[in-house]
């Protein structure tokens, strides 16, 4: 701060590091899904709003999967554009959370 380095407690370093990693992971999807720790499973197709999306489950190996290796994701991939349309997640860390979201892309 103001040109000086500020030391954080280890628990804060880990919390901020995990938060930044999560933001970067989502920002760069689908890049990163071919990392060695990523396990992908094709779940077939699913109809969402009259579009038959490809459905892919993503989990992680403990080795190389980070502290949140138990998280699970499901991605709905558009069959023509191959862009991510929807995602669902289940987080195990920090008490856990789950959700489903639609990805919105601005522009073409």
BATOR-236344 format. One record per atom (N, C-alpha, C): residue in one letter; x, y, z. Coordinates in steps of 0.02 Angstrom, whole numbers, plus 50000, padded with zeros to 5 digits. Layout:
N
AXYZ/...
REM end
This chain:
108
X500424994350000/X500005000050000/X500455006150000/X500295011049957/X500715017049950/X501445015249938/X501545010249896/X502215008149879/X502545003449927/X502205001649981/X502494997150031/X502124990550030/X502494985250037/X502214978550040/X501884977350108/X501284974450106/X500924972950168/X500854965350173/X501064962650228/X501014955450240/X500314953750266/X500034948450239/X499374946050261/X499464939650300/X499004938250346/X499014931750380/X498894926150329/X499154920250344/X499094914650297/X498374913150277/X497914913550325/X497214911950309/X496924916950259/X497124923250263/X496894928350215/X497214927250147/X497854925350146/X498194923950083/X497834918350046/X497664913050082/X497324907350052/X496634909250027/X496254912950067/X495584915050048/X495594919449985/X496044924349983/X496084928749925/X496334924949864/X496814920549873/X497074916549818/X496534912149788/X496134908849830/X495594904649805/X495064908749767/X494904914649793/X494414918949760/X494654921149692/X495284923249687/X495564925449623/X495584919549574/X495794913649597/X495804907849553/X495114906249525/X494594906749567/X493914905349544/X493704910249490/X493844916649501/X493644921749451/X494004920549385/X494654919149389/X495044917949328/X494784911649293/X494644906349331/X494394900149302/X493754901449261/X493274904949291/X492644906149256/X492734911049198/X493174915849205/X493274920749152/X493564917649089/X493954912349097/X494294909349040/X493984902749017/X493384901149041/X493054895049017/X492934895648942/X492994890248904/X493134883448923/X493884881748926/X494314886748916/X495034885448921/X495194883048991/X495634878348996/X495794875449061/X495464868849073/X494954867249033/X494614860849043/X495014854949019/X495584856248987/X496024850848967/X496624850049013/X496614853549070/X497154852749119/X497164845549144/X497744843349166/X497834836349187/X497374834449245/X497214839049289/X496804837449348/X496064837249333/X495854839349273/X495144839749255/X494894833049230/X494334830849257/X494004824749235/X493334826749203/X493244824949139/X492634826749103/X492224820449089/X491564821149093/X491114815649078/X490544818349036/X490454815548976/X489904817648932/X489254814548959/X488754818748972/X488124816449000/X487564816048949/X487744816748885/X487234816448832/X486984823548817/X486364823848793/X486074830248774/X485474831848818/X485324838248824/X484764840448864/X484434846448829/X483774846348826/X483394851648794/X483304857448843/X483524863448822/X483424869448862/X483174874848814/X482574877348826/X482274882648784/X482314880948710/X482104874948693/X482064872448624/X482744871648590/X483274871148629/X483944869848602/X484204863548636/X484464858848596/X484724852648623/X485474853548638/X485634855248699/X486324856648720/X486694850148736/X487364850148726/X487794844948751/X487894846348826/X487884841048865/X487944841848938/X488584838248960/X489024841848995/X489674839249016/X489774840349091/X489944835049127/X490094835649198/X490844836149206/X491064840749249/X491774841849261/X491914841049336/X492394836749351/X492644835949419/X493404836349416/X493724835949474/X494454836949477/X494784831449518/X495394829649497/X495804825149537/X496034828849599/X496154825249653/X496424828349713/X497114831249698/X497524827349663/X498194829649645/X498134834749588/X498334840849601/X498314846049550/X497644849749546/X497154847449585/X496494850549583/X496404856249631/X496924858049668/X496874863549715/X496494861749778/X496394866749820/X496044865449884/X495304864149873/X495044866049815/X494334865049801/X494224859349750/X494644854249754/X494614848749706/X493954844849708/X493574845449762/X492944841849768/X492354845449734/X492474851449708/X491944855049673/X491734851249611/X491104851949592/X490844848749532/X490474853949490/X490534853249425/X490204857749378/X489854853749325/X489314856449298/X488994853749238/X488914859549190/X489134858449128/X489114863649076/X488634861449022/X488214866048998/X487784865048941/X488104868848883/X488324865248831/X488694868148775/X488244868248714/X488184874048682/X487764874948623/X488014870348567/X487564866748533/X487784861748483/X488074864748419/X487914870948401/X488194873948341/X488774878548356/X488714882748406/X489234887648420/X489774885048467/X489614879848504/X490054876948556/X490214881848612/X489814887048619/X489884891648675/X489514888848735/X489754890648794/X489414888448854/X488764892348861/X488214888748871/X487564892048879/X487344892448951/X487464887048988/X487254886549058/X487784882849097/X487794884049162/X488224880049205/X487894879049272/X488044873449302/X487824871949370/X488444870249409/X488424871649474/X489014870249514/X488814867849583/X489274864249613/X489214861949681/X489894862849714/X489934867649761/X490564868949796/X490544865449864/X491094862649883/X491154859149948/X491494863350001/X491924868049980/X492314872050028/X491884877450060/X492114879950116/X491784885550151/X491044884350164/X490864878350182/X490174876850198/X489764874550139/X490034875150079/X489694872650019/X489194877549991/X489044876449927/X488544880449891/X488394876849826/X487804878249798/X487644875549733/X487224880649696/X487194879949630/X486804884649591/X486784882849519/X486374886449482/X486294885549410/X486274892449380/X486634893549325/X486634900149295/X486654899849219/X486394905249189/X486434906049117/X487004910849103/X487434909049056/X487984913349038/X487754918348986/X487934924548995/X487734929748948/X488354932448915/X488334932648848/X488894935248810/X488674941548775/X489044946948785/X488884953248752/X489244953248685/X488904955748635/X489184956048568/X489164949448533/X489484949048477/X489484942748438/X490174939948434/
REM end
